[in-house]
């Protein structure tokens, strides 16, 4: 097994030079554009969406609770889920995907 590894080594003794550096940079660029950038864009859209939600909007939480916003506080919403049943919900718990489908049904 060790003989195979030794035989596969670069006979010049060099590390591959600029080819390996270019390949590494290319991998990092692809990783950025396909992994990091879309996640940052999605997080920015979710933050903007949560900031735009106001009193009277209908929401769905990530836990599946449907309700109507009664009051907006700094970090939380007061949500009415049934007649006079109110819950305090973190703003980060509002689901962007499910909320937009409810807004389309109005």
Chimera marker file (.cmm) of the C-alpha trace (Angstrom):
<marker_set name="trace">
<marker id="1" x="0.000" y="0.000" z="0.000" r="1" g="1" b="0" radius="0.5"/>
<marker id="2" x="2.792" y="2.434" z="0.914" r="1" g="1" b="0" radius="0.5"/>
<marker id="3" x="4.618" y="1.593" z="-2.313" r="1" g="1" b="0" radius="0.5"/>
<marker id="4" x="1.539" y="2.691" z="-4.308" r="1" g="1" b="0" radius="0.5"/>
<marker id="5" x="1.432" y="6.015" z="-2.492" r="1" g="1" b="0" radius="0.5"/>
<marker id="6" x="5.127" y="6.587" z="-3.065" r="1" g="1" b="0" radius="0.5"/>
<marker id="7" x="4.796" y="5.713" z="-6.756" r="1" g="1" b="0" radius="0.5"/>
<marker id="8" x="1.883" y="8.146" z="-7.124" r="1" g="1" b="0" radius="0.5"/>
<marker id="9" x="3.916" y="11.044" z="-5.678" r="1" g="1" b="0" radius="0.5"/>
<marker id="10" x="5.156" y="13.777" z="-7.978" r="1" g="1" b="0" radius="0.5"/>
<marker id="11" x="8.594" y="12.644" z="-9.244" r="1" g="1" b="0" radius="0.5"/>
<marker id="12" x="9.805" y="16.256" z="-9.474" r="1" g="1" b="0" radius="0.5"/>
<marker id="13" x="9.339" y="16.712" z="-5.750" r="1" g="1" b="0" radius="0.5"/>
<marker id="14" x="7.293" y="19.886" z="-6.313" r="1" g="1" b="0" radius="0.5"/>
<marker id="15" x="3.863" y="20.491" z="-4.875" r="1" g="1" b="0" radius="0.5"/>
<marker id="16" x="2.159" y="21.048" z="-8.219" r="1" g="1" b="0" radius="0.5"/>
<marker id="17" x="2.735" y="24.767" z="-8.236" r="1" g="1" b="0" radius="0.5"/>
<marker id="18" x="0.253" y="27.205" z="-9.705" r="1" g="1" b="0" radius="0.5"/>
<marker id="19" x="-2.173" y="24.530" z="-10.904" r="1" g="1" b="0" radius="0.5"/>
<marker id="20" x="-3.086" y="23.559" z="-7.357" r="1" g="1" b="0" radius="0.5"/>
<marker id="21" x="-3.438" y="27.189" z="-6.320" r="1" g="1" b="0" radius="0.5"/>
<marker id="22" x="-5.754" y="27.934" z="-9.262" r="1" g="1" b="0" radius="0.5"/>
<marker id="23" x="-7.789" y="24.814" z="-8.500" r="1" g="1" b="0" radius="0.5"/>
<marker id="24" x="-8.128" y="25.797" z="-4.826" r="1" g="1" b="0" radius="0.5"/>
<marker id="25" x="-9.220" y="29.348" z="-5.716" r="1" g="1" b="0" radius="0.5"/>
<marker id="26" x="-11.741" y="27.955" z="-8.214" r="1" g="1" b="0" radius="0.5"/>
<marker id="27" x="-13.219" y="25.664" z="-5.550" r="1" g="1" b="0" radius="0.5"/>
<marker id="28" x="-13.546" y="28.594" z="-3.124" r="1" g="1" b="0" radius="0.5"/>
<marker id="29" x="-15.268" y="30.772" z="-5.751" r="1" g="1" b="0" radius="0.5"/>
<marker id="30" x="-17.749" y="28.014" z="-6.620" r="1" g="1" b="0" radius="0.5"/>
<marker id="31" x="-18.388" y="27.373" z="-2.927" r="1" g="1" b="0" radius="0.5"/>
<marker id="32" x="-19.099" y="31.085" z="-2.363" r="1" g="1" b="0" radius="0.5"/>
<marker id="33" x="-21.518" y="31.470" z="-5.279" r="1" g="1" b="0" radius="0.5"/>
<marker id="34" x="-23.418" y="28.225" z="-4.690" r="1" g="1" b="0" radius="0.5"/>
<marker id="35" x="-23.453" y="28.020" z="-0.887" r="1" g="1" b="0" radius="0.5"/>
<marker id="36" x="-22.641" y="31.217" z="0.992" r="1" g="1" b="0" radius="0.5"/>
<marker id="37" x="-24.156" y="33.922" z="-1.231" r="1" g="1" b="0" radius="0.5"/>
<marker id="38" x="-27.629" y="32.310" z="-1.573" r="1" g="1" b="0" radius="0.5"/>
<marker id="39" x="-27.818" y="31.769" z="2.200" r="1" g="1" b="0" radius="0.5"/>
<marker id="40" x="-26.927" y="35.417" z="2.870" r="1" g="1" b="0" radius="0.5"/>
<marker id="41" x="-29.525" y="36.566" z="0.332" r="1" g="1" b="0" radius="0.5"/>
<marker id="42" x="-32.214" y="34.365" z="1.872" r="1" g="1" b="0" radius="0.5"/>
<marker id="43" x="-31.419" y="35.587" z="5.401" r="1" g="1" b="0" radius="0.5"/>
<marker id="44" x="-31.629" y="39.211" z="4.240" r="1" g="1" b="0" radius="0.5"/>
<marker id="45" x="-35.020" y="38.586" z="2.578" r="1" g="1" b="0" radius="0.5"/>
<marker id="46" x="-36.378" y="36.896" z="5.718" r="1" g="1" b="0" radius="0.5"/>
<marker id="47" x="-35.237" y="39.780" z="7.919" r="1" g="1" b="0" radius="0.5"/>
<marker id="48" x="-36.845" y="42.318" z="5.588" r="1" g="1" b="0" radius="0.5"/>
<marker id="49" x="-40.059" y="40.262" z="5.524" r="1" g="1" b="0" radius="0.5"/>
<marker id="50" x="-40.248" y="40.037" z="9.322" r="1" g="1" b="0" radius="0.5"/>
<marker id="51" x="-39.708" y="43.776" z="9.657" r="1" g="1" b="0" radius="0.5"/>
<marker id="52" x="-42.554" y="44.463" z="7.211" r="1" g="1" b="0" radius="0.5"/>
<marker id="53" x="-45.139" y="42.413" z="9.128" r="1" g="1" b="0" radius="0.5"/>
<marker id="54" x="-47.587" y="44.609" z="10.991" r="1" g="1" b="0" radius="0.5"/>
<marker id="55" x="-50.701" y="44.652" z="13.115" r="1" g="1" b="0" radius="0.5"/>
<marker id="56" x="-53.629" y="42.824" z="11.497" r="1" g="1" b="0" radius="0.5"/>
<marker id="57" x="-51.515" y="40.558" z="9.264" r="1" g="1" b="0" radius="0.5"/>
<marker id="58" x="-52.170" y="36.845" z="9.277" r="1" g="1" b="0" radius="0.5"/>
<marker id="59" x="-49.138" y="34.648" z="9.935" r="1" g="1" b="0" radius="0.5"/>
<marker id="60" x="-48.063" y="31.044" z="10.279" r="1" g="1" b="0" radius="0.5"/>
<marker id="61" x="-45.246" y="30.147" z="12.658" r="1" g="1" b="0" radius="0.5"/>
<marker id="62" x="-42.571" y="27.594" z="11.914" r="1" g="1" b="0" radius="0.5"/>
<marker id="63" x="-44.384" y="25.366" z="14.429" r="1" g="1" b="0" radius="0.5"/>
<marker id="64" x="-47.570" y="25.515" z="12.338" r="1" g="1" b="0" radius="0.5"/>
<marker id="65" x="-49.611" y="27.917" z="14.471" r="1" g="1" b="0" radius="0.5"/>
<marker id="66" x="-51.942" y="30.111" z="12.397" r="1" g="1" b="0" radius="0.5"/>
<marker id="67" x="-53.017" y="33.452" z="13.758" r="1" g="1" b="0" radius="0.5"/>
<marker id="68" x="-53.538" y="37.171" z="13.385" r="1" g="1" b="0" radius="0.5"/>
<marker id="69" x="-51.110" y="39.753" z="14.781" r="1" g="1" b="0" radius="0.5"/>
<marker id="70" x="-52.707" y="41.885" z="17.489" r="1" g="1" b="0" radius="0.5"/>
<marker id="71" x="-49.637" y="43.804" z="18.666" r="1" g="1" b="0" radius="0.5"/>
<marker id="72" x="-46.032" y="44.255" z="17.488" r="1" g="1" b="0" radius="0.5"/>
<marker id="73" x="-43.233" y="44.554" z="20.030" r="1" g="1" b="0" radius="0.5"/>
<marker id="74" x="-39.481" y="44.876" z="19.585" r="1" g="1" b="0" radius="0.5"/>
<marker id="75" x="-38.648" y="41.156" z="19.463" r="1" g="1" b="0" radius="0.5"/>
<marker id="76" x="-42.090" y="39.519" z="19.602" r="1" g="1" b="0" radius="0.5"/>
<marker id="77" x="-45.614" y="39.549" z="18.211" r="1" g="1" b="0" radius="0.5"/>
<marker id="78" x="-48.832" y="39.077" z="20.148" r="1" g="1" b="0" radius="0.5"/>
<marker id="79" x="-50.852" y="36.682" z="18.016" r="1" g="1" b="0" radius="0.5"/>
<marker id="80" x="-54.532" y="35.842" z="18.392" r="1" g="1" b="0" radius="0.5"/>
<marker id="81" x="-55.092" y="32.204" z="17.457" r="1" g="1" b="0" radius="0.5"/>
<marker id="82" x="-58.714" y="31.725" z="18.586" r="1" g="1" b="0" radius="0.5"/>
<marker id="83" x="-61.326" y="34.048" z="20.023" r="1" g="1" b="0" radius="0.5"/>
<marker id="84" x="-59.506" y="35.898" z="22.830" r="1" g="1" b="0" radius="0.5"/>
<marker id="85" x="-56.661" y="33.326" z="22.886" r="1" g="1" b="0" radius="0.5"/>
<marker id="86" x="-53.393" y="35.183" z="22.541" r="1" g="1" b="0" radius="0.5"/>
<marker id="87" x="-49.816" y="34.000" z="22.280" r="1" g="1" b="0" radius="0.5"/>
<marker id="88" x="-46.510" y="35.826" z="22.432" r="1" g="1" b="0" radius="0.5"/>
<marker id="89" x="-44.404" y="34.638" z="19.484" r="1" g="1" b="0" radius="0.5"/>
<marker id="90" x="-40.802" y="35.501" z="18.617" r="1" g="1" b="0" radius="0.5"/>
<marker id="91" x="-40.442" y="37.362" z="15.337" r="1" g="1" b="0" radius="0.5"/>
<marker id="92" x="-37.914" y="34.774" z="14.167" r="1" g="1" b="0" radius="0.5"/>
<marker id="93" x="-40.576" y="32.048" z="14.497" r="1" g="1" b="0" radius="0.5"/>
<marker id="94" x="-42.694" y="33.439" z="11.646" r="1" g="1" b="0" radius="0.5"/>
<marker id="95" x="-42.535" y="31.317" z="8.511" r="1" g="1" b="0" radius="0.5"/>
<marker id="96" x="-42.028" y="33.344" z="5.355" r="1" g="1" b="0" radius="0.5"/>
<marker id="97" x="-43.229" y="30.638" z="2.985" r="1" g="1" b="0" radius="0.5"/>
<marker id="98" x="-46.530" y="29.821" z="4.661" r="1" g="1" b="0" radius="0.5"/>
<marker id="99" x="-47.368" y="33.433" z="5.414" r="1" g="1" b="0" radius="0.5"/>
<marker id="100" x="-47.143" y="34.485" z="1.772" r="1" g="1" b="0" radius="0.5"/>
<marker id="101" x="-49.661" y="31.811" z="0.764" r="1" g="1" b="0" radius="0.5"/>
<marker id="102" x="-52.106" y="33.138" z="3.354" r="1" g="1" b="0" radius="0.5"/>
<marker id="103" x="-51.674" y="36.687" z="2.077" r="1" g="1" b="0" radius="0.5"/>
<marker id="104" x="-52.556" y="35.532" z="-1.447" r="1" g="1" b="0" radius="0.5"/>
<marker id="105" x="-55.875" y="34.064" z="-0.211" r="1" g="1" b="0" radius="0.5"/>
<marker id="106" x="-57.121" y="37.376" z="1.263" r="1" g="1" b="0" radius="0.5"/>
<link id1="1" id2="2" r="1" g="1" b="0" radius="0.2"/>
<link id1="2" id2="3" r="1" g="1" b="0" radius="0.2"/>
<link id1="3" id2="4" r="1" g="1" b="0" radius="0.2"/>
<link id1="4" id2="5" r="1" g="1" b="0" radius="0.2"/>
<link id1="5" id2="6" r="1" g="1" b="0" radius="0.2"/>
<link id1="6" id2="7" r="1" g="1" b="0" radius="0.2"/>
<link id1="7" id2="8" r="1" g="1" b="0" radius="0.2"/>
<link id1="8" id2="9" r="1" g="1" b="0" radius="0.2"/>
<link id1="9" id2="10" r="1" g="1" b="0" radius="0.2"/>
<link id1="10" id2="11" r="1" g="1" b="0" radius="0.2"/>
<link id1="11" id2="12" r="1" g="1" b="0" radius="0.2"/>
<link id1="12" id2="13" r="1" g="1" b="0" radius="0.2"/>
<link id1="13" id2="14" r="1" g="1" b="0" radius="0.2"/>
<link id1="14" id2="15" r="1" g="1" b="0" radius="0.2"/>
<link id1="15" id2="16" r="1" g="1" b="0" radius="0.2"/>
<link id1="16" id2="17" r="1" g="1" b="0" radius="0.2"/>
<link id1="17" id2="18" r="1" g="1" b="0" radius="0.2"/>
<link id1="18" id2="19" r="1" g="1" b="0" radius="0.2"/>
<link id1="19" id2="20" r="1" g="1" b="0" radius="0.2"/>
<link id1="20" id2="21" r="1" g="1" b="0" radius="0.2"/>
<link id1="21" id2="22" r="1" g="1" b="0" radius="0.2"/>
<link id1="22" id2="23" r="1" g="1" b="0" radius="0.2"/>
<link id1="23" id2="24" r="1" g="1" b="0" radius="0.2"/>
<link id1="24" id2="25" r="1" g="1" b="0" radius="0.2"/>
<link id1="25" id2="26" r="1" g="1" b="0" radius="0.2"/>
<link id1="26" id2="27" r="1" g="1" b="0" radius="0.2"/>
<link id1="27" id2="28" r="1" g="1" b="0" radius="0.2"/>
<link id1="28" id2="29" r="1" g="1" b="0" radius="0.2"/>
<link id1="29" id2="30" r="1" g="1" b="0" radius="0.2"/>
<link id1="30" id2="31" r="1" g="1" b="0" radius="0.2"/>
<link id1="31" id2="32" r="1" g="1" b="0" radius="0.2"/>
<link id1="32" id2="33" r="1" g="1" b="0" radius="0.2"/>
<link id1="33" id2="34" r="1" g="1" b="0" radius="0.2"/>
<link id1="34" id2="35" r="1" g="1" b="0" radius="0.2"/>
<link id1="35" id2="36" r="1" g="1" b="0" radius="0.2"/>
<link id1="36" id2="37" r="1" g="1" b="0" radius="0.2"/>
<link id1="37" id2="38" r="1" g="1" b="0" radius="0.2"/>
<link id1="38" id2="39" r="1" g="1" b="0" radius="0.2"/>
<link id1="39" id2="40" r="1" g="1" b="0" radius="0.2"/>
<link id1="40" id2="41" r="1" g="1" b="0" radius="0.2"/>
<link id1="41" id2="42" r="1" g="1" b="0" radius="0.2"/>
<link id1="42" id2="43" r="1" g="1" b="0" radius="0.2"/>
<link id1="43" id2="44" r="1" g="1" b="0" radius="0.2"/>
<link id1="44" id2="45" r="1" g="1" b="0" radius="0.2"/>
<link id1="45" id2="46" r="1" g="1" b="0" radius="0.2"/>
<link id1="46" id2="47" r="1" g="1" b="0" radius="0.2"/>
<link id1="47" id2="48" r="1" g="1" b="0" radius="0.2"/>
<link id1="48" id2="49" r="1" g="1" b="0" radius="0.2"/>
<link id1="49" id2="50" r="1" g="1" b="0" radius="0.2"/>
<link id1="50" id2="51" r="1" g="1" b="0" radius="0.2"/>
<link id1="51" id2="52" r="1" g="1" b="0" radius="0.2"/>
<link id1="52" id2="53" r="1" g="1" b="0" radius="0.2"/>
<link id1="53" id2="54" r="1" g="1" b="0" radius="0.2"/>
<link id1="54" id2="55" r="1" g="1" b="0" radius="0.2"/>
<link id1="55" id2="56" r="1" g="1" b="0" radius="0.2"/>
<link id1="56" id2="57" r="1" g="1" b="0" radius="0.2"/>
<link id1="57" id2="58" r="1" g="1" b="0" radius="0.2"/>
<link id1="58" id2="59" r="1" g="1" b="0" radius="0.2"/>
<link id1="59" id2="60" r="1" g="1" b="0" radius="0.2"/>
<link id1="60" id2="61" r="1" g="1" b="0" radius="0.2"/>
<link id1="61" id2="62" r="1" g="1" b="0" radius="0.2"/>
<link id1="62" id2="63" r="1" g="1" b="0" radius="0.2"/>
<link id1="63" id2="64" r="1" g="1" b="0" radius="0.2"/>
<link id1="64" id2="65" r="1" g="1" b="0" radius="0.2"/>
<link id1="65" id2="66" r="1" g="1" b="0" radius="0.2"/>
<link id1="66" id2="67" r="1" g="1" b="0" radius="0.2"/>
<link id1="67" id2="68" r="1" g="1" b="0" radius="0.2"/>
<link id1="68" id2="69" r="1" g="1" b="0" radius="0.2"/>
<link id1="69" id2="70" r="1" g="1" b="0" radius="0.2"/>
<link id1="70" id2="71" r="1" g="1" b="0" radius="0.2"/>
<link id1="71" id2="72" r="1" g="1" b="0" radius="0.2"/>
<link id1="72" id2="73" r="1" g="1" b="0" radius="0.2"/>
<link id1="73" id2="74" r="1" g="1" b="0" radius="0.2"/>
<link id1="74" id2="75" r="1" g="1" b="0" radius="0.2"/>
<link id1="75" id2="76" r="1" g="1" b="0" radius="0.2"/>
<link id1="76" id2="77" r="1" g="1" b="0" radius="0.2"/>
<link id1="77" id2="78" r="1" g="1" b="0" radius="0.2"/>
<link id1="78" id2="79" r="1" g="1" b="0" radius="0.2"/>
<link id1="79" id2="80" r="1" g="1" b="0" radius="0.2"/>
<link id1="80" id2="81" r="1" g="1" b="0" radius="0.2"/>
<link id1="81" id2="82" r="1" g="1" b="0" radius="0.2"/>
<link id1="82" id2="83" r="1" g="1" b="0" radius="0.2"/>
<link id1="83" id2="84" r="1" g="1" b="0" radius="0.2"/>
<link id1="84" id2="85" r="1" g="1" b="0" radius="0.2"/>
<link id1="85" id2="86" r="1" g="1" b="0" radius="0.2"/>
<link id1="86" id2="87" r="1" g="1" b="0" radius="0.2"/>
<link id1="87" id2="88" r="1" g="1" b="0" radius="0.2"/>
<link id1="88" id2="89" r="1" g="1" b="0" radius="0.2"/>
<link id1="89" id2="90" r="1" g="1" b="0" radius="0.2"/>
<link id1="90" id2="91" r="1" g="1" b="0" radius="0.2"/>
<link id1="91" id2="92" r="1" g="1" b="0" radius="0.2"/>
<link id1="92" id2="93" r="1" g="1" b="0" radius="0.2"/>
<link id1="93" id2="94" r="1" g="1" b="0" radius="0.2"/>
<link id1="94" id2="95" r="1" g="1" b="0" radius="0.2"/>
<link id1="95" id2="96" r="1" g="1" b="0" radius="0.2"/>
<link id1="96" id2="97" r="1" g="1" b="0" radius="0.2"/>
<link id1="97" id2="98" r="1" g="1" b="0" radius="0.2"/>
<link id1="98" id2="99" r="1" g="1" b="0" radius="0.2"/>
<link id1="99" id2="100" r="1" g="1" b="0" radius="0.2"/>
<link id1="100" id2="101" r="1" g="1" b="0" radius="0.2"/>
<link id1="101" id2="102" r="1" g="1" b="0" radius="0.2"/>
<link id1="102" id2="103" r="1" g="1" b="0" radius="0.2"/>
<link id1="103" id2="104" r="1" g="1" b="0" radius="0.2"/>
<link id1="104" id2="105" r="1" g="1" b="0" radius="0.2"/>
<link id1="105" id2="106" r="1" g="1" b="0" radius="0.2"/>
</marker_set>
